[in-house]
Amino acid sequence: MSILLNSETTFIVQGITGREAVNLTKECLDYGSQVVGGVTPGRKGREVHGVPVFDTVGQAVEHHGGPIDGSVVTVPPAFTKDAVLEAIENGIKLIVIVTERIPRRDVAQMVELADLRGARIIGPNCLGLIVPEVCKMGGIGGPAKDAAKAYAPGPVGVMSRSGGMTTEISSSLTQAGLGVSTAVSIGGDAIIGSTYAELMPYFEADEQTRAIVIYTEPGGRMEAQLSEWVAENDSRLPIVAFMAGKFMDDDEMKGMSFGHAGTIVEGVEDTATEKIARLEAAGIRVVERIDQIPDAVKEKLGVAA
């Protein structure tokens, strides 16, 4: 089992003829993902690594002969909203937005339409998601051979604002013999389509997932939302949180920016110290080094370290 992706998942790449998208498409194909089309206006009739290119999402859906499950969006920020709305209106239910620096108003409108149409947005400014040895959408894990080393199948779900930390955390779990059920790079921008709490029901419903690891840092309110969700829903899944950037609480660091757009510290509630206290009050174990993650997960699962 897995969340959001499986071996039958089909998707397109919007902006497929761009340099980054060409590489991303190859990585996904090499991993075994079903990339069934690409979209770049004015480029219909071309191919990218054997994937047919169309002018519109509608053309891609028609060529496929039925609904397409997902889209990886790699178009420039000024055109991302139109690309995402086009995908949603053509019945695509899972949209991974790689693009960063999209105007916040545009992101809010995309997320609102996705909610109305029953679609799920991952990102913006993310690397996507991966089900080890099954499928990946986006650049997560890099080339297939590298992704295979970092991501082995297992019982631990991973969620992270940082794409790089998604892989680092997953690699530590793989090396410890635990492995990963599904890993999601949720995006580092201030407004994103899917928060930790919003993805938890998917992991709860996945029989393979027996624990969760999240990456957290100062700023933003997602950890507070997650803590509330865990308490209100009596979650069956033990959670381990890796807290980076606790040094930002030091007096000499106040006023400085750190990490992602979501790490804007608006008050004492957004500091690392307060987040750790809130997470631990909800029964979530917090560690401050990556190498502590596997043992913390094993402890939660009752597995010998």
C-alpha positions as CSV (number, residue, x, y, z in Angstrom):
1,M,0.0,0.0,0.0
2,S,1.0,3.7,-0.2
3,I,-0.6,7.1,-0.2
4,L,-1.6,9.1,-3.3
5,L,0.6,7.0,-5.6
6,N,0.6,3.4,-6.8
7,S,2.0,1.3,-9.6
8,E,-1.0,2.3,-11.8
9,T,-0.7,6.0,-11.3
10,T,-0.4,8.0,-14.6
11,F,0.7,11.6,-14.9
12,I,1.8,14.3,-17.2
13,V,4.5,16.9,-17.0
14,Q,3.4,20.5,-17.7
15,G,6.3,22.5,-19.1
16,I,8.0,19.3,-20.2
17,T,10.3,20.8,-22.7
18,G,12.1,23.0,-20.2
19,R,15.6,21.9,-19.2
20,E,14.7,20.9,-15.6
21,A,11.6,19.1,-16.8
22,V,13.5,17.1,-19.4
23,N,15.8,15.8,-16.6
24,L,12.9,15.2,-14.2
25,T,10.9,13.3,-16.8
26,K,13.9,10.9,-17.4
27,E,14.3,10.4,-13.7
28,C,10.7,9.4,-13.3
29,L,10.7,7.1,-16.3
30,D,13.9,5.4,-15.2
31,Y,12.3,4.8,-11.8
32,G,9.3,3.1,-13.5
33,S,6.7,5.8,-13.2
34,Q,4.0,6.1,-15.9
35,V,4.6,9.5,-17.6
36,V,1.9,9.4,-20.3
37,G,2.3,12.9,-21.8
38,G,3.7,16.3,-21.5
39,V,2.4,19.8,-22.2
40,T,4.1,22.8,-23.6
41,P,2.0,25.2,-25.7
42,G,3.3,25.4,-29.3
43,R,5.3,22.1,-29.0
44,K,2.7,19.6,-30.0
45,G,4.1,16.7,-31.9
46,R,7.5,16.6,-30.2
47,E,8.7,13.9,-27.8
48,V,10.7,14.0,-24.6
49,H,12.4,10.7,-23.8
50,G,9.6,9.1,-25.8
51,V,6.8,10.9,-24.0
52,P,4.5,12.7,-26.5
53,V,4.1,16.5,-26.1
54,F,0.8,18.4,-26.5
55,D,-0.3,22.0,-26.6
56,T,-3.0,21.5,-23.9
57,V,-3.9,19.2,-21.0
58,G,-7.1,18.4,-22.8
59,Q,-5.2,17.1,-25.8
60,A,-3.1,14.9,-23.5
61,V,-6.2,13.5,-21.8
62,E,-7.8,12.8,-25.1
63,H,-4.7,11.1,-26.5
64,H,-4.5,8.9,-23.3
65,G,-8.1,7.8,-23.9
66,G,-9.3,8.4,-20.3
67,P,-8.6,10.2,-17.1
68,I,-5.0,11.0,-16.1
69,D,-4.3,10.8,-12.4
70,G,-1.6,13.5,-11.9
71,S,0.5,16.3,-13.2
72,V,4.0,17.6,-12.3
73,V,3.9,21.4,-12.9
74,T,7.3,22.9,-13.9
75,V,6.2,26.1,-15.7
76,P,7.5,29.6,-14.8
77,P,5.8,31.3,-11.8
78,A,3.8,33.8,-13.9
79,F,2.1,30.9,-15.8
80,T,1.7,28.4,-13.0
81,K,-1.8,29.3,-11.9
82,D,-3.2,28.9,-15.4
83,A,-1.4,25.6,-15.8
84,V,-2.8,24.2,-12.5
85,L,-6.3,25.4,-13.1
86,E,-6.2,23.8,-16.6
87,A,-5.1,20.5,-15.0
88,I,-7.8,20.6,-12.4
89,E,-10.5,21.5,-14.9
90,N,-9.4,18.5,-17.0
91,G,-10.0,16.1,-14.1
92,I,-6.5,15.7,-12.8
93,K,-6.7,15.0,-9.0
94,L,-3.0,15.0,-7.9
95,I,-0.9,18.0,-8.8
96,V,2.8,18.4,-7.8
97,I,4.0,22.0,-8.2
98,V,7.8,22.2,-8.5
99,T,7.8,25.9,-9.3
100,E,8.8,28.3,-6.6
101,R,8.2,32.1,-6.1
102,I,4.6,31.9,-7.3
103,P,2.6,34.9,-6.1
104,R,0.7,34.1,-3.0
105,R,-2.6,35.2,-4.4
106,D,-2.2,32.7,-7.2
107,V,-1.4,29.9,-4.8
108,A,-4.5,30.7,-2.7
109,Q,-6.7,30.6,-5.8
110,M,-5.2,27.3,-7.0
111,V,-5.7,25.7,-3.6
112,E,-9.3,26.9,-3.4
113,L,-10.2,25.5,-6.8
114,A,-8.5,22.2,-5.9
115,D,-10.6,22.0,-2.7
116,L,-13.8,22.6,-4.7
117,R,-12.9,19.9,-7.3
118,G,-11.6,17.3,-4.9
119,A,-8.0,17.6,-6.1
120,R,-4.9,17.5,-4.0
121,I,-2.0,19.9,-4.5
122,I,1.5,19.1,-3.3
123,G,3.8,22.1,-3.2
124,P,4.6,24.7,-4.5
125,N,8.4,24.7,-4.2
126,C,8.6,21.0,-3.6
127,L,10.4,18.0,-5.0
128,G,7.3,15.8,-5.1
129,L,6.6,12.4,-3.6
130,I,7.8,8.8,-3.9
131,V,6.7,5.3,-3.1
132,P,9.9,3.2,-2.9
133,E,10.3,0.7,-5.8
134,V,6.9,1.7,-7.1
135,C,6.6,5.3,-8.4
136,K,7.9,8.8,-8.0
137,M,6.4,12.1,-9.1
138,G,8.9,15.0,-9.3
139,G,12.6,15.3,-8.7
140,I,12.6,13.7,-5.3
141,G,15.5,11.4,-4.7
142,G,17.2,12.6,-7.9
143,P,18.2,10.0,-10.6
144,A,16.6,6.6,-10.3
145,K,19.8,4.9,-9.1
146,D,20.2,7.5,-6.3
147,A,16.6,7.3,-5.3
148,A,16.9,3.5,-5.1
149,K,19.7,3.8,-2.6
150,A,18.0,6.4,-0.4
151,Y,14.4,4.9,-0.5
152,A,13.7,1.3,0.4
153,P,10.2,0.0,1.1
154,G,9.2,0.0,4.8
155,P,6.7,1.1,7.4
156,V,7.6,4.7,8.0
157,G,5.9,7.7,6.3
158,V,8.0,10.8,5.8
159,M,6.9,14.4,5.4
160,S,9.2,17.4,5.1
161,R,9.1,21.1,4.0
162,S,12.6,20.6,2.7
163,G,13.1,18.4,-0.4
164,G,16.7,17.6,0.6
165,M,15.8,16.7,4.1
166,T,13.1,14.4,2.8
167,T,15.8,12.3,1.2
168,E,18.2,12.7,4.1
169,I,15.6,11.4,6.6
170,S,14.5,8.6,4.3
171,S,18.1,7.5,3.7
172,S,18.7,7.3,7.5
173,L,15.6,5.1,7.8
174,T,16.7,2.9,4.9
175,Q,20.2,2.5,6.3
176,A,18.8,1.5,9.7
177,G,16.8,-1.3,8.0
178,L,13.4,0.5,8.6
179,G,12.5,1.9,5.1
180,V,9.8,4.2,3.9
181,S,6.1,3.7,2.9
182,T,5.6,7.0,1.2
183,A,7.8,10.2,1.4
184,V,6.3,13.6,0.6
185,S,8.2,16.8,0.0
186,I,5.3,19.2,0.9
187,G,7.0,22.5,-0.2
188,G,8.8,25.3,1.5
189,D,6.7,28.3,0.5
190,A,4.5,30.3,2.9
191,I,1.3,28.9,1.3
192,I,1.2,25.3,0.2
193,G,-1.5,22.9,-0.9
194,S,-1.0,20.2,1.7
195,T,0.1,20.5,5.3
196,Y,1.2,17.8,7.7
197,A,-2.2,17.6,9.3
198,E,-4.0,17.4,5.9
199,L,-1.9,14.5,4.8
200,M,-2.2,12.5,8.0
201,P,-5.6,10.9,7.1
202,Y,-3.9,9.3,4.0
203,F,-1.2,7.8,6.2
204,E,-3.8,6.7,8.8
205,A,-5.6,4.8,6.1
206,D,-2.5,3.1,4.8
207,E,-2.0,-0.3,6.4
208,Q,1.7,-0.3,5.5
209,T,2.5,2.9,7.4
210,R,3.2,2.2,11.1
211,A,5.0,5.5,12.0
212,I,5.6,9.0,10.7
213,V,8.7,11.2,10.7
214,I,8.4,14.9,10.0
215,Y,11.0,17.6,9.5
216,T,10.3,20.8,11.4
217,E,12.0,24.2,11.9
218,P,11.2,27.5,13.6
219,G,8.3,29.5,12.0
220,G,4.9,28.7,10.7
221,R,2.0,27.0,12.4
222,M,1.9,23.5,10.8
223,E,3.3,21.8,13.8
224,A,0.5,23.3,16.0
225,Q,-2.1,22.1,13.5
226,L,-0.5,18.6,13.5
227,S,-0.5,18.4,17.3
228,E,-4.2,19.4,17.3
229,W,-5.0,16.8,14.7
230,V,-3.2,14.0,16.5
231,A,-5.1,14.8,19.7
232,E,-8.5,15.2,18.1
233,N,-8.3,12.1,16.0
234,D,-6.6,9.7,18.4
235,S,-4.0,8.9,15.8
236,R,-2.7,5.3,15.7
237,L,0.6,6.4,14.3
238,P,3.5,7.3,16.5
239,I,5.3,10.4,15.2
240,V,9.0,11.5,15.4
241,A,9.9,15.1,14.6
242,F,13.4,16.2,13.6
243,M,13.8,19.8,14.8
244,A,16.4,21.8,12.9
245,G,17.4,25.4,13.6
246,K,16.9,25.5,17.4
247,F,19.8,27.9,17.5
248,M,17.4,30.5,16.0
249,D,16.0,30.9,19.5
250,D,19.3,32.4,20.7
251,D,19.1,36.2,21.4
252,E,21.9,37.0,18.9
253,M,19.9,35.3,16.1
254,K,16.6,37.2,16.6
255,G,15.5,39.2,13.6
256,M,17.4,37.0,11.1
257,S,15.7,34.8,8.5
258,F,16.3,31.1,8.2
259,G,15.4,28.3,5.9
260,H,12.1,28.3,4.0
261,A,9.4,30.9,3.4
262,G,7.3,29.1,6.0
263,T,9.9,29.8,8.7
264,I,8.8,33.3,9.5
265,V,8.8,33.6,13.3
266,E,5.9,35.8,14.1
267,G,6.0,35.4,17.8
268,V,7.1,33.2,20.7
269,E,4.7,30.4,19.6
270,D,6.7,30.0,16.4
271,T,10.1,29.5,18.1
272,A,11.8,26.1,18.2
273,T,11.5,25.8,22.0
274,E,7.8,26.4,22.0
275,K,7.3,24.0,19.0
276,I,9.2,21.3,20.8
277,A,7.0,21.7,23.9
278,R,3.8,21.6,21.9
279,L,4.9,18.6,19.9
280,E,6.0,16.7,23.0
281,A,2.7,17.6,24.8
282,A,0.9,15.8,21.9
283,G,3.1,12.7,22.4
284,I,5.3,13.4,19.5
285,R,9.0,12.6,20.1
286,V,11.4,15.4,19.1
287,V,15.0,14.8,18.1
288,E,17.6,17.4,17.1
289,R,20.0,15.2,15.0
290,I,19.3,13.1,12.0
291,D,21.2,10.1,13.4
292,Q,18.7,10.0,16.3
293,I,15.7,9.5,14.1
294,P,16.0,5.7,13.5
295,D,16.4,4.7,17.1
296,A,13.5,7.1,18.1
297,V,11.3,5.4,15.5
298,K,12.3,1.9,16.6
299,E,11.5,2.9,20.2
300,K,8.1,4.1,19.1
301,L,7.5,0.9,17.2
302,G,8.8,-1.4,20.0
303,V,11.6,-2.6,17.8
304,A,15.1,-3.4,19.2
305,A,17.5,-0.7,18.3
